[in-house]
Amino acid sequence: MVWHEFERSVVLESRDFAAARTALFDWRVHRGAGLQVDARSPITLGDHAQLGWRWVTAPVEIIAVTENGFTYRALPGHPEEGEESFTLTQTDHDTIVFTISARSRPATWWARLGSPVTSLVQRRITDRYLAAARQLL
């Protein structure tokens, strides 16, 4: 199966980088997007989390943490195989940009079977992450 890669960004209204970082690392963007999150806060390297949406559960492991964000990888049981990164960048003009980048492919039989639908769901959840970031950060 082919890997699907994407990157999406949004400029945030906030100029408070520390507050935006705290909200991101406390899983507020994920919760704001409508996901159920079973995880420790703040995010730390090696943590495992259970993300849920409707009837789907998605176990992940935090594999990278920087001052600006984090990356998790899908664990067995996740409908997708791959990684997703959530990053905050402060520009020279004190503007904060929130970026999501991902590389994934279907991991379960039902995700492979419904690949077009799975891709649509992933795009919709990404849109919800970006909308939540605009509201929360």
N, CA, C and O atoms as a printed pandas DataFrame, in Angstrom:
     atom_number atom_name residue_name chain_id  residue_number  x_coord  y_coord  z_coord
0              1         N          MET        A               1    0.853   -1.183    0.000
1              2        CA          MET        A               1    0.000    0.000    0.000
2              3         C          MET        A               1    0.896    1.243    0.000
3              4         O          MET        A               1    1.950    1.252    0.635
4              5         N          VAL        A               2    0.481    2.265   -0.698
5              6        CA          VAL        A               2    1.253    3.491   -0.870
6              7         C          VAL        A               2    1.145    4.382    0.366
7              8         O          VAL        A               2    0.084    4.488    0.981
8              9         N          TRP        A               3    2.259    5.019    0.717
9             10        CA          TRP        A               3    2.265    5.980    1.823
10            11         C          TRP        A               3    1.612    7.275    1.370
11            12         O          TRP        A               3    1.830    7.732    0.248
12            13         N          HIS        A               4    0.820    7.857    2.237
13            14        CA          HIS        A               4    0.167    9.146    1.991
14            15         C          HIS        A               4    0.861   10.181    2.877
15            16         O          HIS        A               4    0.950    9.999    4.092
16            17         N          GLU        A               5    1.348   11.260    2.276
17            18        CA          GLU        A               5    2.022   12.311    3.044
18            19         C          GLU        A               5    1.294   13.631    2.844
19            20         O          GLU        A               5    0.811   13.930    1.751
20            21         N          PHE        A               6    1.222   14.417    3.913
21            22        CA          PHE        A               6    0.646   15.749    3.791
22            23         C          PHE        A               6    1.198   16.658    4.880
23            24         O          PHE        A               6    1.736   16.209    5.892
24            25         N          GLU        A               7    1.042   17.951    4.629
25            26        CA          GLU        A               7    1.393   18.964    5.628
26            27         C          GLU        A               7    0.399   20.099    5.480
27            28         O          GLU        A               7    0.134   20.564    4.371
28            29         N          ARG        A               8   -0.149   20.543    6.603
29            30        CA          ARG        A               8   -1.101   21.652    6.614
30            31         C          ARG        A               8   -0.733   22.593    7.743
31            32         O          ARG        A               8   -0.288   22.154    8.803
32            33         N          SER        A               9   -0.917   23.886    7.521
33            34        CA          SER        A               9   -0.573   24.895    8.527
34            35         C          SER        A               9   -1.677   25.923    8.646
35            36         O          SER        A               9   -2.493   26.103    7.742
36            37         N          VAL        A              10   -1.681   26.593    9.791
37            38        CA          VAL        A              10   -2.604   27.692   10.028
38            39         C          VAL        A              10   -1.879   28.740   10.874
39            40         O          VAL        A              10   -1.117   28.403   11.781
40            41         N          VAL        A              11   -2.125   30.011   10.565
41            42        CA          VAL        A              11   -1.578   31.107   11.368
42            43         C          VAL        A              11   -2.530   31.337   12.532
43            44         O          VAL        A              11   -3.743   31.436   12.348
44            45         N          LEU        A              12   -1.967   31.420   13.730
45            46        CA          LEU        A              12   -2.777   31.577   14.940
46            47         C          LEU        A              12   -2.927   33.047   15.306
47            48         O          LEU        A              12   -2.069   33.870   14.987
48            49         N          GLU        A              13   -4.025   33.363   15.976
49            50        CA          GLU        A              13   -4.259   34.724   16.455
50            51         C          GLU        A              13   -3.341   35.063   17.625
51            52         O          GLU        A              13   -2.901   36.203   17.777
52            53         N          SER        A              14   -3.064   34.068   18.437
53            54        CA          SER        A              14   -2.278   34.272   19.656
54            55         C          SER        A              14   -0.854   34.695   19.333
55            56         O          SER        A              14   -0.288   34.297   18.315
56            57         N          ARG        A              15   -0.292   35.496   20.204
57            58        CA          ARG        A              15    1.120   35.856   20.125
58            59         C          ARG        A              15    1.871   35.280   21.323
59            60         O          ARG        A              15    3.072   35.500   21.479
60            61         N          ASP        A              16    1.151   34.543   22.166
61            62        CA          ASP        A              16    1.735   33.979   23.388
62            63         C          ASP        A              16    2.201   32.551   23.106
63            64         O          ASP        A              16    1.435   31.596   23.235
64            65         N          PHE        A              17    3.471   32.424   22.718
65            66        CA          PHE        A              17    4.008   31.127   22.330
66            67         C          PHE        A              17    3.972   30.136   23.488
67            68         O          PHE        A              17    3.629   28.971   23.291
68            69         N          ALA        A              18    4.322   30.582   24.686
69            70        CA          ALA        A              18    4.347   29.679   25.850
70            71         C          ALA        A              18    2.955   29.110   26.133
71            72         O          ALA        A              18    2.820   27.920   26.418
72            73         N          ALA        A              19    1.925   29.947   26.056
73            74        CA          ALA        A              19    0.559   29.472   26.298
74            75         C          ALA        A              19    0.116   28.509   25.197
75            76         O          ALA        A              19   -0.542   27.507   25.474
76            77         N          ALA        A              20    0.474   28.811   23.960
77            78        CA          ALA        A              20    0.123   27.924   22.846
78            79         C          ALA        A              20    0.812   26.571   23.010
79            80         O          ALA        A              20    0.202   25.527   22.777
80            81         N          ARG        A              21    2.072   26.593   23.407
81            82        CA          ARG        A              21    2.820   25.347   23.617
82            83         C          ARG        A              21    2.185   24.519   24.738
83            84         O          ARG        A              21    2.020   23.307   24.603
84            85         N          THR        A              22    1.833   25.173   25.833
85            86        CA          THR        A              22    1.208   24.463   26.953
86            87         C          THR        A              22   -0.086   23.792   26.504
87            88         O          THR        A              22   -0.327   22.632   26.836
88            89         N          ALA        A              23   -0.910   24.501   25.763
89            90        CA          ALA        A              23   -2.175   23.934   25.284
90            91         C          ALA        A              23   -1.930   22.744   24.357
91            92         O          ALA        A              23   -2.624   21.731   24.448
92            93         N          LEU        A              24   -0.951   22.864   23.473
93            94        CA          LEU        A              24   -0.638   21.762   22.565
94            95         C          LEU        A              24   -0.164   20.540   23.337
95            96         O          LEU        A              24   -0.594   19.421   23.059
96            97         N          PHE        A              25    0.726   20.753   24.309
97            98        CA          PHE        A              25    1.309   19.644   25.060
98            99         C          PHE        A              25    0.350   19.055   26.099
99           100         O          PHE        A              25    0.627   17.990   26.653
100          101         N          ASP        A              26   -0.747   19.716   26.367
101          102        CA          ASP        A              26   -1.785   19.187   27.267
102          103         C          ASP        A              26   -2.911   18.491   26.495
103          104         O          ASP        A              26   -3.960   18.194   27.065
104          105         N          TRP        A              27   -2.698   18.233   25.215
105          106        CA          TRP        A              27   -3.656   17.534   24.361
106          107         C          TRP        A              27   -4.917   18.350   24.078
107          108         O          TRP        A              27   -5.914   17.782   23.632
108          109         N          ARG        A              28   -4.906   19.668   24.321
109          110        CA          ARG        A              28   -6.121   20.468   24.121
110          111         C          ARG        A              28   -6.543   20.553   22.657
111          112         O          ARG        A              28   -7.735   20.623   22.356
112          113         N          VAL        A              29   -5.570   20.547   21.745
113          114        CA          VAL        A              29   -5.922   20.583   20.317
114          115         C          VAL        A              29   -6.667   19.306   19.935
115          116         O          VAL        A              29   -7.668   19.357   19.221
116          117         N          HIS        A              30   -6.179   18.168   20.407
117          118        CA          HIS        A              30   -6.831   16.893   20.095
118          119         C          HIS        A              30   -8.238   16.834   20.697
119          120         O          HIS        A              30   -9.190   16.429   20.031
120          121         N          ARG        A              31   -8.356   17.237   21.949
121          122        CA          ARG        A              31   -9.685   17.244   22.582
122          123         C          ARG        A              31  -10.602   18.253   21.897
123          124         O          ARG        A              31  -11.785   17.985   21.692
124          125         N          GLY        A              32  -10.053   19.408   21.546
125          126        CA          GLY        A              32  -10.834   20.430   20.857
126          127         C          GLY        A              32  -11.321   19.982   19.488
127          128         O          GLY        A              32  -12.315   20.495   18.973
128          129         N          ALA        A              33  -10.614   19.022   18.903
129          130        CA          ALA        A              33  -11.015   18.467   17.608
130          131         C          ALA        A              33  -12.080   17.385   17.759
131          132         O          ALA        A              33  -12.559   16.832   16.769
132          133         N          GLY        A              34  -12.448   17.087   19.008
133          134        CA          GLY        A              34  -13.494   16.105   19.255
134          135         C          GLY        A              34  -12.995   14.707   19.561
135          136         O          GLY        A              34  -13.792   13.773   19.655
136          137         N          LEU        A              35  -11.695   14.547   19.716
137          138        CA          LEU        A              35  -11.157   13.229   20.052
138          139         C          LEU        A              35  -11.221   12.994   21.551
139          140         O          LEU        A              35  -11.115   13.926   22.349
140          141         N          GLN        A              36  -11.394   11.751   21.912
141          142        CA          GLN        A              36  -11.238   11.346   23.305
142          143         C          GLN        A              36   -9.759   11.026   23.481
143          144         O          GLN        A              36   -9.162   10.344   22.648
144          145         N          VAL        A              37   -9.174   11.519   24.561
145          146        CA          VAL        A              37   -7.748   11.322   24.794
146          147         C          VAL        A              37   -7.550   10.694   26.162
147          148         O          VAL        A              37   -7.972   11.242   27.180
148          149         N          ASP        A              38   -6.908    9.544   26.172
149          150        CA          ASP        A              38   -6.514    8.893   27.417
150          151         C          ASP        A              38   -4.987    8.928   27.446
151          152         O          ASP        A              38   -4.324    8.078   26.852
152          153         N          ALA        A              39   -4.438    9.929   28.149
153          154        CA          ALA        A              39   -2.988   10.133   28.145
154          155         C          ALA        A              39   -2.575   11.003   29.319
155          156         O          ALA        A              39   -3.391   11.693   29.930
156          157         N          ARG        A              40   -1.288   10.947   29.614
157          158        CA          ARG        A              40   -0.727   11.846   30.625
158          159         C          ARG        A              40   -0.506   13.216   30.008
159          160         O          ARG        A              40   -0.308   13.348   28.800
160          161         N          SER        A              41   -0.542   14.226   30.855
161          162        CA          SER        A              41   -0.216   15.584   30.423
162          163         C          SER        A              41    0.815   16.136   31.385
163          164         O          SER        A              41    0.741   15.822   32.573
164          165         N          PRO        A              42    1.748   16.918   30.958
165          166        CA          PRO        A              42    2.030   17.223   29.559
166          167         C          PRO        A              42    2.704   16.044   28.858
167          168         O          PRO        A              42    3.194   15.109   29.492
168          169         N          ILE        A              43    2.708   16.123   27.558
169          170        CA          ILE        A              43    3.309   15.082   26.722
170          171         C          ILE        A              43    4.792   14.962   27.031
171          172         O          ILE        A              43    5.495   15.965   27.154
172          173         N          THR        A              44    5.261   13.724   27.156
173          174        CA          THR        A              44    6.696   13.479   27.320
174          175         C          THR        A              44    7.111   12.324   26.410
175          176         O          THR        A              44    6.296   11.481   26.035
176          177         N          LEU        A              45    8.373   12.308   26.074
177          178        CA          LEU        A              45    8.931   11.293   25.197
178          179         C          LEU        A              45    8.665    9.895   25.748
179          180         O          LEU        A              45    8.877    9.639   26.933
180          181         N          GLY        A              46    8.208    9.005   24.898
181          182        CA          GLY        A              46    7.952    7.623   25.286
182          183         C          GLY        A              46    6.554    7.360   25.813
183          184         O          GLY        A              46    6.172    6.203   25.988
184          185         N          ASP        A              47    5.781    8.414   26.072
185          186        CA          ASP        A              47    4.399    8.231   26.535
186          187         C          ASP        A              47    3.578    7.464   25.502
187          188         O          ASP        A              47    3.818    7.549   24.298
188          189         N          HIS        A              48    2.616    6.721   26.005
189          190        CA          HIS        A              48    1.621    6.072   25.151
190          191         C          HIS        A              48    0.285    6.760   25.411
191          192         O          HIS        A              48   -0.007    7.164   26.537
192          193         N          ALA        A              49   -0.513    6.888   24.375
193          194        CA          ALA        A              49   -1.830    7.511   24.503
194          195         C          ALA        A              49   -2.833    6.706   23.689
195          196         O          ALA        A              49   -2.482    6.053   22.706
196          197         N          GLN        A              50   -4.084    6.767   24.119
197          198        CA          GLN        A              50   -5.194    6.182   23.367
198          199         C          GLN        A              50   -6.044    7.339   22.869
199          200         O          GLN        A              50   -6.627    8.077   23.663
200          201         N          LEU        A              51   -6.112    7.495   21.566
201          202        CA          LEU        A              51   -6.958    8.509   20.963
202          203         C          LEU        A              51   -8.200    7.804   20.439
203          204         O          LEU        A              51   -8.109    6.700   19.902
204          205         N          GLY        A              52   -9.348    8.430   20.589
205          206        CA          GLY        A              52  -10.577    7.800   20.137
206          207         C          GLY        A              52  -11.481    8.775   19.417
207          208         O          GLY        A              52  -11.550    9.955   19.761
208          209         N          TRP        A              53  -12.169    8.268   18.417
209          210        CA          TRP        A              53  -13.162    9.040   17.693
210          211         C          TRP        A              53  -14.260    8.081   17.274
211          212         O          TRP        A              53  -14.039    7.140   16.512
212          213         N          ARG        A              54  -15.448    8.346   17.792
213          214        CA          ARG        A              54  -16.590    7.459   17.578
214          215         C          ARG        A              54  -16.242    6.062   18.046
215          216         O          ARG        A              54  -15.960    5.880   19.230
216          217         N          TRP        A              55  -16.249    5.067   17.177
217          218        CA          TRP        A              55  -15.980    3.686   17.590
218          219         C          TRP        A              55  -14.532    3.274   17.351
219          220         O          TRP        A              55  -14.158    2.136   17.633
220          221         N          VAL        A              56  -13.711    4.193   16.833
221          222        CA          VAL        A              56  -12.321    3.873   16.501
222          223         C          VAL        A              56  -11.398    4.274   17.646
223          224         O          VAL        A              56  -11.491    5.387   18.166
224          225         N          THR        A              57  -10.510    3.368   18.036
225          226        CA          THR        A              57   -9.455    3.718   18.987
226          227         C          THR        A              57   -8.131    3.687   18.245
227          228         O          THR        A              57   -7.915    2.871   17.349
228          229         N          ALA        A              58   -7.252    4.596   18.639
229          230        CA          ALA        A              58   -5.991    4.758   17.933
230          231         C          ALA        A              58   -4.849    4.899   18.939
231          232         O          ALA        A              58   -4.580    6.004   19.410
232          233         N          PRO        A              59   -4.173    3.795   19.276
233          234        CA          PRO        A              59   -3.046    3.883   20.196
234          235         C          PRO        A              59   -1.820    4.485   19.507
235          236         O          PRO        A              59   -1.500    4.148   18.368
236          237         N          VAL        A              60   -1.145    5.381   20.225
237          238        CA          VAL        A              60    0.049    6.035   19.690
238          239         C          VAL        A              60    1.139    6.093   20.753
239          240         O          VAL        A              60    0.876    5.961   21.949
240          241         N          GLU        A              61    2.371    6.293   20.286
241          242        CA          GLU        A              61    3.518    6.485   21.171
242          243         C          GLU        A              61    4.223    7.770   20.775
243          244         O          GLU        A              61    4.468    8.012   19.593
244          245         N          ILE        A              62    4.551    8.599   21.768
245          246        CA          ILE        A              62    5.293    9.832   21.509
246          247         C          ILE        A              62    6.741    9.441   21.222
247          248         O          ILE        A              62    7.418    8.876   22.081
248          249         N          ILE        A              63    7.219    9.749   19.998
249          250        CA          ILE        A              63    8.568    9.337   19.608
250          251         C          ILE        A              63    9.544   10.500   19.486
251          252         O          ILE        A              63   10.749   10.280   19.354
252          253         N          ALA        A              64    9.047   11.730   19.527
253          254        CA          ALA        A              64    9.929   12.900   19.483
254          255         C          ALA        A              64    9.238   14.062   20.176
255          256         O          ALA        A              64    8.039   14.283   20.006
256          257         N          VAL        A              65   10.010   14.798   20.958
257          258        CA          VAL        A              65    9.509   15.988   21.637
258          259         C          VAL        A              65   10.568   17.071   21.491
259          260         O          VAL        A              65   11.744   16.841   21.773
260          261         N          THR        A              66   10.144   18.259   21.047
261          262        CA          THR        A              66   11.037   19.413   20.954
262          263         C          THR        A              66   10.400   20.568   21.714
263          264         O          THR        A              66    9.307   20.429   22.262
264          265         N          GLU        A              67   11.071   21.684   21.746
265          266        CA          GLU        A              67   10.492   22.884   22.359
266          267         C          GLU        A              67    9.229   23.319   21.619
267          268         O          GLU        A              67    8.350   23.954   22.200
268          269         N          ASN        A              68    9.146   22.975   20.337
269          270        CA          ASN        A              68    8.073   23.484   19.483
270          271         C          ASN        A              68    6.948   22.506   19.204
271          272         O          ASN        A              68    5.937   22.888   18.615
272          273         N          GLY        A              69    7.099   21.249   19.613
273          274        CA          GLY        A              69    6.042   20.301   19.294
274          275         C          GLY        A              69    6.425   18.866   19.578
275          276         O          GLY        A              69    7.355   18.586   20.334
276          277         N          PHE        A              70    5.687   17.961   18.953
277          278        CA          PHE        A              70    5.917   16.538   19.196
278          279         C          PHE        A              70    5.479   15.718   17.989
279          280         O          PHE        A              70    4.749   16.190   17.117
280          281         N          THR        A              71    5.950   14.474   17.972
281          282        CA          THR        A              71    5.583   13.513   16.938
282          283         C          THR        A              71    5.144   12.230   17.614
283          284         O          THR        A              71    5.762   11.777   18.577
284          285         N          TYR        A              72    4.063   11.646   17.098
285          286        CA          TYR        A              72    3.713   10.311   17.576
286          287         C          TYR        A              72    3.634    9.347   16.408
287          288         O          TYR        A              72    3.434    9.732   15.256
288          289         N          ARG        A              73    3.802    8.063   16.758
289          290        CA          ARG        A              73    3.660    7.018   15.747
290          291         C          ARG        A              73    2.516    6.109   16.154
291          292         O          ARG        A              73    2.248    5.894   17.336
292          293         N          ALA        A              74    1.860    5.591   15.149
293          294        CA          ALA        A              74    0.750    4.669   15.375
294          295         C          ALA        A              74    1.283    3.339   15.887
295          296         O          ALA        A              74    2.285    2.821   15.394
296          297         N          LEU        A              75    0.599    2.802   16.878
297          298        CA          LEU        A              75    0.932    1.494   17.437
298          299         C          LEU        A              75   -0.031    0.444   16.881
299          300         O          LEU        A              75   -1.065    0.796   16.315
300          301         N          PRO        A              76    0.297   -0.839   17.036
301          302        CA          PRO        A              76   -0.646   -1.876   16.598
302          303         C          PRO        A              76   -2.034   -1.641   17.209
303          304         O          PRO        A              76   -2.166   -1.343   18.396
304          305         N          GLY        A              77   -3.052   -1.782   16.372
305          306        CA          GLY        A              77   -4.422   -1.494   16.778
306          307         C          GLY        A              77   -4.923   -0.176   16.213
307          308         O          GLY        A              77   -6.130    0.058   16.160
308          309         N          HIS        A              78   -4.005    0.687   15.791
309          310        CA          HIS        A              78   -4.357    1.955   15.142
310          311         C          HIS        A              78   -4.788    1.632   13.710
311          312         O          HIS        A              78   -4.182    0.769   13.076
312          313         N          PRO        A              79   -5.814    2.301   13.186
313          314        CA          PRO        A              79   -6.243    2.008   11.816
314          315         C          PRO        A              79   -5.204    2.391   10.758
315          316         O          PRO        A              79   -5.251    1.900    9.630
316          317         N          GLU        A              80   -4.277    3.259   11.121
317          318        CA          GLU        A              80   -3.236    3.698   10.198
318          319         C          GLU        A              80   -1.870    3.284   10.725
319          320         O          GLU        A              80   -1.683    3.112   11.929
320          321         N          GLU        A              81   -0.931    3.128    9.823
321          322        CA          GLU        A              81    0.474    2.934   10.161
322          323         C          GLU        A              81    1.176    4.228    9.772
323          324         O          GLU        A              81    0.945    4.748    8.680
324          325         N          GLY        A              82    2.035    4.762   10.651
325          326        CA          GLY        A              82    2.761    5.964   10.288
326          327         C          GLY        A              82    2.998    6.883   11.458
327          328         O          GLY        A              82    2.898    6.489   12.620
328          329         N          GLU        A              83    3.320    8.140   11.120
329          330        CA          GLU        A              83    3.660    9.149   12.116
330          331         C          GLU        A              83    2.935   10.447   11.809
331          332         O          GLU        A              83    2.584   10.735   10.665
332          333         N          GLU        A              84    2.721   11.231   12.875
333          334        CA          GLU        A              84    2.093   12.543   12.729
334          335         C          GLU        A              84    2.794   13.513   13.668
335          336         O          GLU        A              84    3.043   13.199   14.833
336          337         N          SER        A              85    3.110   14.697   13.146
337          338        CA          SER        A              85    3.809   15.725   13.927
338          339         C          SER        A              85    2.938   16.961   14.071
339          340         O          SER        A              85    2.191   17.325   13.163
340          341         N          PHE        A              86    3.049   17.599   15.233
341          342        CA          PHE        A              86    2.312   18.817   15.564
342          343         C          PHE        A              86    3.348   19.832   16.028
343          344         O          PHE        A              86    4.003   19.626   17.049
344          345         N          THR        A              87    3.503   20.933   15.282
345          346        CA          THR        A              87    4.597   21.862   15.531
346          347         C          THR        A              87    4.107   23.305   15.556
347          348         O          THR        A              87    3.257   23.708   14.762
348          349         N          LEU        A              88    4.665   24.069   16.487
349          350        CA          LEU        A              88    4.438   25.511   16.557
350          351         C          LEU        A              88    5.721   26.215   16.135
351          352         O          LEU        A              88    6.812   25.830   16.557
352          353         N          THR        A              89    5.591   27.247   15.301
353          354        CA          THR        A              89    6.744   28.025   14.867
354          355         C          THR        A              89    6.423   29.494   15.065
355          356         O          THR        A              89    5.350   29.964   14.685
356          357         N          GLN        A              90    7.366   30.221   15.668
357          358        CA          GLN        A              90    7.179   31.658   15.853
358          359         C          GLN        A              90    8.024   32.380   14.814
359          360         O          GLN        A              90    9.234   32.169   14.737
360          361         N          THR        A              91    7.385   33.234   14.011
361          362        CA          THR        A              91    8.091   33.943   12.951
362          363         C          THR        A              91    8.758   35.196   13.504
363          364         O          THR        A              91    8.615   35.528   14.681
364          365         N          ASP        A              92    9.485   35.881   12.636
365          366        CA          ASP        A              92   10.162   37.124   13.024
366          367         C          ASP        A              92    9.183   38.205   13.469
367          368         O          ASP        A              92    9.552   39.110   14.217
368          369         N          HIS        A              93    7.962   38.114   13.019
369          370        CA          HIS        A              93    6.946   39.123   13.344
370          371         C          HIS        A              93    6.066   38.680   14.504
371          372         O          HIS        A              93    4.955   39.186   14.662
372          373         N          ASP        A              94    6.544   37.740   15.318
373          374        CA          ASP        A              94    5.825   37.208   16.471
374          375         C          ASP        A              94    4.526   36.501   16.098
375          376         O          ASP        A              94    3.655   36.305   16.946
376          377         N          THR        A              95    4.401   36.128   14.864
377          378        CA          THR        A              95    3.257   35.334   14.441
378          379         C          THR        A              95    3.552   33.874   14.765
379          380         O          THR        A              95    4.683   33.417   14.600
380          381         N          ILE        A              96    2.545   33.147   15.224
381          382        CA          ILE        A              96    2.709   31.728   15.520
382          383         C          ILE        A              96    1.993   30.919   14.442
383          384         O          ILE        A              96    0.825   31.159   14.135
384          385         N          VAL        A              97    2.713   29.964   13.880
385          386        CA          VAL        A              97    2.161   29.076   12.860
386          387         C          VAL        A              97    2.089   27.667   13.444
387          388         O          VAL        A              97    3.069   27.161   13.991
388          389         N          PHE        A              98    0.930   27.046   13.325
389          390        CA          PHE        A              98    0.722   25.669   13.776
390          391         C          PHE        A              98    0.715   24.776   12.544
391          392         O          PHE        A              98   -0.049   25.009   11.606
392          393         N          THR        A              99    1.567   23.751   12.547
393          394        CA          THR        A              99    1.705   22.864   11.396
394          395         C          THR        A              99    1.488   21.414   11.808
395          396         O          THR        A              99    1.986   20.960   12.838
396          397         N          ILE        A             100    0.739   20.708   10.985
397          398        CA          ILE        A             100    0.546   19.269   11.145
398          399         C          ILE        A             100    1.141   18.608    9.911
399          400         O          ILE        A             100    0.827   18.983    8.781
400          401         N          SER        A             101    1.995   17.629   10.134
401          402        CA          SER        A             101    2.521   16.853    9.011
402          403         C          SER        A             101    2.375   15.377    9.349
403          404         O          SER        A             101    2.517   14.967   10.501
404          405         N          ALA        A             102    2.090   14.591    8.322
405          406        CA          ALA        A             102    1.851   13.165    8.554
406          407         C          ALA        A             102    2.327   12.342    7.371
407          408         O          ALA        A             102    2.373   12.795    6.227
408          409         N          ARG        A             103    2.675   11.125    7.701
409          410        CA          ARG        A             103    3.011   10.103    6.702
410          411         C          ARG        A             103    2.325    8.831    7.179
411          412         O          ARG        A             103    2.642    8.312    8.249
412          413         N          SER        A             104    1.385    8.332    6.384
413          414        CA          SER        A             104    0.613    7.177    6.855
414          415         C          SER        A             104    0.104    6.341    5.690
415          416         O          SER        A             104    0.124    6.746    4.528
416          417         N          ARG        A             105   -0.352    5.155    6.066
417          418        CA          ARG        A             105   -1.044    4.267    5.140
418          419         C          ARG        A             105   -1.951    3.370    5.973
419          420         O          ARG        A             105   -1.702    3.175    7.163
420          421         N          PRO        A             106   -2.991    2.828    5.369
421          422        CA          PRO        A             106   -3.910    1.981    6.125
422          423         C          PRO        A             106   -3.184    0.781    6.742
423          424         O          PRO        A             106   -2.316    0.176    6.113
424          425         N          ALA        A             107   -3.552    0.451    7.977
425          426        CA          ALA        A             107   -2.914   -0.666    8.684
426          427         C          ALA        A             107   -3.867   -1.833    8.922
427          428         O          ALA        A             107   -3.428   -2.978    9.023
428          429         N          THR        A             108   -5.143   -1.557    9.010
429          430        CA          THR        A             108   -6.110   -2.625    9.283
430          431         C          THR        A             108   -6.810   -3.025    7.981
431          432         O          THR        A             108   -6.789   -2.281    7.000
432          433         N          TRP        A             109   -7.415   -4.184    7.986
433          434        CA          TRP        A             109   -8.107   -4.648    6.782
434          435         C          TRP        A             109   -9.235   -3.709    6.406
435          436         O          TRP        A             109   -9.459   -3.440    5.226
436          437         N          TRP        A             110   -9.950   -3.206    7.412
437          438        CA          TRP        A             110  -11.091   -2.339    7.111
438          439         C          TRP        A             110  -10.639   -0.956    6.653
439          440         O          TRP        A             110  -11.338   -0.308    5.874
440          441         N          ALA        A             111   -9.470   -0.488    7.128
441          442        CA          ALA        A             111   -8.941    0.793    6.651
442          443         C          ALA        A             111   -8.457    0.654    5.204
443          444         O          ALA        A             111   -8.629    1.569    4.400
444          445         N          ARG        A             112   -7.851   -0.493    4.876
445          446        CA          ARG        A             112   -7.416   -0.737    3.492
446          447         C          ARG        A             112   -8.624   -0.863    2.567
447          448         O          ARG        A             112   -8.637   -0.309    1.468
448          449         N          LEU        A             113   -9.618   -1.585    3.017
449          450        CA          LEU        A             113  -10.821   -1.788    2.210
450          451         C          LEU        A             113  -11.528   -0.452    1.940
451          452         O          LEU        A             113  -12.014   -0.204    0.836
452          453         N          GLY        A             114  -11.574    0.379    2.948
453          454        CA          GLY        A             114  -12.247    1.672    2.822
454          455         C          GLY        A             114  -11.282    2.824    2.649
455          456         O          GLY        A             114  -11.536    3.926    3.135
456          457         N          SER        A             115  -10.170    2.582    1.958
457          458        CA          SER        A             115   -9.100    3.573    1.841
458          459         C          SER        A             115   -9.573    4.981    1.456
459          460         O          SER        A             115   -9.125    5.944    2.078
460          461         N          PRO        A             116  -10.454    5.147    0.464
461          462        CA          PRO        A             116  -10.912    6.508    0.158
462          463         C          PRO        A             116  -11.640    7.164    1.340
463          464         O          PRO        A             116  -11.485    8.359    1.591
464          465         N          VAL        A             117  -12.423    6.375    2.049
465          466        CA          VAL        A             117  -13.140    6.905    3.216
466          467         C          VAL        A             117  -12.151    7.209    4.340
467          468         O          VAL        A             117  -12.266    8.233    5.013
468          469         N          THR        A             118  -11.188    6.324    4.540
469          470        CA          THR        A             118  -10.170    6.535    5.571
470          471         C          THR        A             118   -9.412    7.833    5.313
471          472         O          THR        A             118   -9.160    8.600    6.242
472          473         N          SER        A             119   -9.049    8.081    4.054
473          474        CA          SER        A             119   -8.347    9.323    3.701
474          475         C          SER        A             119   -9.220   10.540    3.972
475          476         O          SER        A             119   -8.735   11.559    4.464
476          477         N          LEU        A             120  -10.495   10.435    3.656
477          478        CA          LEU        A             120  -11.430   11.529    3.921
478          479         C          LEU        A             120  -11.527   11.803    5.418
479          480         O          LEU        A             120  -11.501   12.960    5.837
480          481         N          VAL        A             121  -11.637   10.755    6.224
481          482        CA          VAL        A             121  -11.710   10.918    7.680
482          483         C          VAL        A             121  -10.434   11.580    8.195
483          484         O          VAL        A             121  -10.500   12.467    9.047
484          485         N          GLN        A             122   -9.276   11.161    7.689
485          486        CA          GLN        A             122   -8.020   11.767    8.131
486          487         C          GLN        A             122   -7.981   13.257    7.784
487          488         O          GLN        A             122   -7.545   14.069    8.600
488          489         N          ARG        A             123   -8.431   13.619    6.587
489          490        CA          ARG        A             123   -8.467   15.041    6.208
490          491         C          ARG        A             123   -9.427   15.822    7.102
491          492         O          ARG        A             123   -9.126   16.944    7.511
492          493         N          ARG        A             124  -10.576   15.232    7.402
493          494        CA          ARG        A             124  -11.555   15.912    8.266
494          495         C          ARG        A             124  -11.010   16.116    9.675
495          496         O          ARG        A             124  -11.193   17.181   10.266
496          497         N          ILE        A             125  -10.348   15.109   10.209
497          498        CA          ILE        A             125   -9.776   15.251   11.549
498          499         C          ILE        A             125   -8.675   16.304   11.536
499          500         O          ILE        A             125   -8.552   17.084   12.481
500          501         N          THR        A             126   -7.872   16.333   10.471
501          502        CA          THR        A             126   -6.846   17.372   10.356
502          503         C          THR        A             126   -7.492   18.752   10.326
503          504         O          THR        A             126   -7.015   19.670   10.993
504          505         N          ASP        A             127   -8.568   18.911    9.564
505          506        CA          ASP        A             127   -9.300   20.184    9.548
506          507         C          ASP        A             127   -9.778   20.548   10.949
507          508         O          ASP        A             127   -9.736   21.715   11.340
508          509         N          ARG        A             128  -10.231   19.550   11.704
509          510        CA          ARG        A             128  -10.713   19.805   13.067
510          511         C          ARG        A             128   -9.563   20.181   13.999
511          512         O          ARG        A             128   -9.731   21.032   14.873
512          513         N          TYR        A             129   -8.386   19.553   13.822
513          514        CA          TYR        A             129   -7.203   19.958   14.596
514          515         C          TYR        A             129   -6.881   21.426   14.328
515          516         O          TYR        A             129   -6.649   22.197   15.260
516          517         N          LEU        A             130   -6.868   21.807   13.055
517          518        CA          LEU        A             130   -6.522   23.186   12.695
518          519         C          LEU        A             130   -7.555   24.172   13.236
519          520         O          LEU        A             130   -7.192   25.239   13.729
520          521         N          ALA        A             131   -8.828   23.826   13.149
521          522        CA          ALA        A             131   -9.880   24.693   13.694
522          523         C          ALA        A             131   -9.752   24.810   15.209
523          524         O          ALA        A             131   -9.895   25.900   15.763
524          525         N          ALA        A             132   -9.483   23.695   15.878
525          526        CA          ALA        A             132   -9.303   23.725   17.337
526          527         C          ALA        A             132   -8.094   24.573   17.702
527          528         O          ALA        A             132   -8.137   25.331   18.671
528          529         N          ALA        A             133   -7.023   24.453   16.939
529          530        CA          ALA        A             133   -5.822   25.258   17.208
530          531         C          ALA        A             133   -6.134   26.742   17.079
531          532         O          ALA        A             133   -5.689   27.543   17.900
532          533         N          ARG        A             134   -6.898   27.117   16.051
533          534        CA          ARG        A             134   -7.271   28.531   15.878
534          535         C          ARG        A             134   -8.058   29.044   17.076
535          536         O          ARG        A             134   -7.880   30.188   17.492
536          537         N          GLN        A             135   -8.923   28.211   17.629
537          538        CA          GLN        A             135   -9.743   28.619   18.772
538          539         C          GLN        A             135   -8.968   28.614   20.077
539          540         O          GLN        A             135   -9.123   29.517   20.900
540          541         N          LEU        A             136   -8.134   27.601   20.268
541          542        CA          LEU        A             136   -7.510   27.376   21.568
542          543         C          LEU        A             136   -6.149   28.027   21.740
543          544         O          LEU        A             136   -5.781   28.410   22.850
544          545         N          LEU        A             137   -5.408   28.156   20.666
545          546        CA          LEU        A             137   -4.017   28.591   20.816
546          547         C          LEU        A             137   -3.830   30.068   20.536
547          548         O          LEU        A             137   -2.713   30.576   20.623
